[in-house]
Amino acid sequence: MGRKWNFSFMNIFSLVMVVTYIGVGIYLLVSPKFVQIQKEVKVIFAVFFMLYGIFRLARTWPKLRNYKH
């Protein structure tokens, strides 16, 4: 049989948050708006946001894949 996806509200919300966290991390790295913050601090926070986004994706992915045997 085929695999089915489980697109509940919470799973979609989790995916939106994954994109948000990774996007905030990238924005911190490339945006010129945060010149008053030291570069090291920006990089630390950007890496934290991106890693947390990846962590959330790793936790959400199995919930999305709803296997029907």
Secondary structure, 3 states (H helix, E strand, C coil): CCCEECCCHHHHHHHHHHHHHHHHHHHHHHCHHHCCCCHHHHHHHHHHHHHHHHHHHHHHHHHHEECCC
